[in-house]
Amino acid sequence: MREHEQVELIRLQRRCWRLLFIWSRTTREALVMSRPRFAVRVAGEIGQLDEPETLISRPNFAVVAELSAD
């Protein structure tokens, strides 16, 4: 069911061209859902906002660097 919901959210966002915020605690799910950009909250603020590949390869914070370990 969860994968079906993810596909539907992505399809809806692309069709309507609206900003969509999705909160996730799993890196895999976040990376699948984060096109074209991915934001990581650090201490309640956006710590880094970038394309997923750039975010993983050049993290600004230790918490962002830990994402690649998941």
Secondary structure, DSSP 4 states (H G I P E B T S, - for coil): -HHHHHHHHHHHHHHHT-------S-HHHHHHH--S-EEEEETTEEEEEE-HHHHHHS-SSHHHHGGGG-
